Amino acid sequence: MKLYTTLSEAINDLTKKGYITNFNINQSCIECGESKVQLQPSEFEIERVYRFQDMSDVDNEDILYVISSKKNNMKGLLVNAYGIYSDSTATSLIDKLKI
């Protein structure tokens, strides 16, 4: 697993590797921002998870999910905050998706 020092470095590198879909969290699924395709937990895999912390603001933390869906032939990224800025709905959905 490659280590990245910043979120932008990770996004740029993974995009070059074909992870081009921008996923967003919906209530019970993830959704492609451009095509509005919705993926249920059984339709995708979380390949890797990266966490980043802004050293100038220790409360600013992000998590990057590297996601693929063989069924829908999609590879992409989902960014979510964690720590004090995290969205509790998003965090609970991600917890469900890991099971």
C-alpha positions as CSV (number, residue, x, y, z in Angstrom):
1,M,0.0,0.0,0.0
2,K,1.4,3.4,-1.0
3,L,1.6,6.0,1.7
4,Y,0.5,9.5,0.9
5,T,1.3,12.7,2.9
6,T,-1.7,14.7,1.8
7,L,-5.3,14.1,0.7
8,S,-4.7,15.9,-2.6
9,E,-1.6,13.8,-3.4
10,A,-3.6,10.6,-2.8
11,I,-6.6,11.8,-5.0
12,N,-4.3,12.9,-7.8
13,D,-2.3,9.6,-7.8
14,L,-5.4,7.4,-7.5
15,T,-7.2,9.3,-10.3
16,K,-4.2,8.6,-12.6
17,K,-4.6,4.9,-11.7
18,G,-8.2,4.9,-12.9
19,Y,-10.2,5.8,-9.8
20,I,-12.2,8.5,-11.5
21,T,-15.7,8.2,-10.1
22,N,-16.6,10.7,-7.4
23,F,-18.7,8.9,-4.9
24,N,-21.0,10.6,-2.4
25,I,-22.8,9.1,0.6
26,N,-26.5,8.7,0.4
27,Q,-28.7,7.4,3.3
28,S,-28.4,3.7,2.5
29,C,-26.0,3.6,-0.4
30,I,-23.2,5.4,-2.2
31,E,-23.9,7.4,-5.3
32,C,-21.8,8.6,-8.3
33,G,-22.0,12.3,-8.3
34,E,-22.0,12.6,-12.1
35,S,-24.2,9.7,-13.3
36,K,-26.4,9.4,-10.2
37,V,-25.8,5.6,-10.2
38,Q,-26.5,4.2,-6.7
39,L,-24.5,1.3,-5.3
40,Q,-25.8,-0.8,-2.5
41,P,-23.2,-2.3,0.0
42,S,-23.2,-5.7,-1.8
43,E,-22.3,-4.0,-5.1
44,F,-18.9,-2.5,-4.2
45,E,-15.7,-3.1,-2.3
46,I,-13.7,-0.8,-0.2
47,E,-10.2,-1.5,-1.4
48,R,-8.2,0.8,0.8
49,V,-8.7,3.5,3.5
50,Y,-6.4,6.5,4.0
51,R,-6.6,9.0,6.9
52,F,-5.2,12.5,6.8
53,Q,-4.8,15.1,9.4
54,D,-4.0,18.8,8.7
55,M,-1.0,19.6,10.9
56,S,-2.0,23.3,11.1
57,D,-5.5,22.3,12.4
58,V,-5.5,19.0,14.3
59,D,-9.3,19.1,14.3
60,N,-9.4,18.9,10.5
61,E,-9.2,15.3,9.6
62,D,-10.3,13.4,6.4
63,I,-10.7,9.8,5.4
64,L,-10.4,8.7,1.8
65,Y,-12.1,5.4,0.7
66,V,-10.8,3.8,-2.5
67,I,-13.8,1.9,-3.9
68,S,-14.5,-0.4,-6.8
69,S,-17.6,-2.1,-8.2
70,K,-17.0,-5.0,-10.6
71,K,-20.8,-5.3,-11.2
72,N,-21.0,-1.7,-12.5
73,N,-17.4,-1.5,-13.8
74,M,-16.7,1.6,-11.6
75,K,-13.6,2.7,-9.7
76,G,-13.6,5.8,-7.6
77,L,-13.1,7.7,-4.4
78,L,-15.2,8.8,-1.5
79,V,-13.9,11.5,0.9
80,N,-15.4,12.0,4.4
81,A,-14.4,14.0,7.4
82,Y,-13.8,12.3,10.7
83,G,-13.1,13.7,14.2
84,I,-15.2,16.6,15.3
85,Y,-16.3,17.5,11.8
86,S,-17.5,14.1,10.8
87,D,-21.0,13.5,9.6
88,S,-22.6,11.0,12.0
89,T,-24.9,9.7,9.3
90,A,-22.0,9.2,6.9
91,T,-19.9,7.5,9.6
92,S,-22.7,5.0,10.5
93,L,-23.2,4.2,6.8
94,I,-19.5,3.5,6.3
95,D,-19.6,1.3,9.4
96,K,-22.5,-0.6,7.8
97,L,-20.6,-0.9,4.5
98,K,-17.6,-2.5,6.1
99,I,-19.6,-5.4,7.4
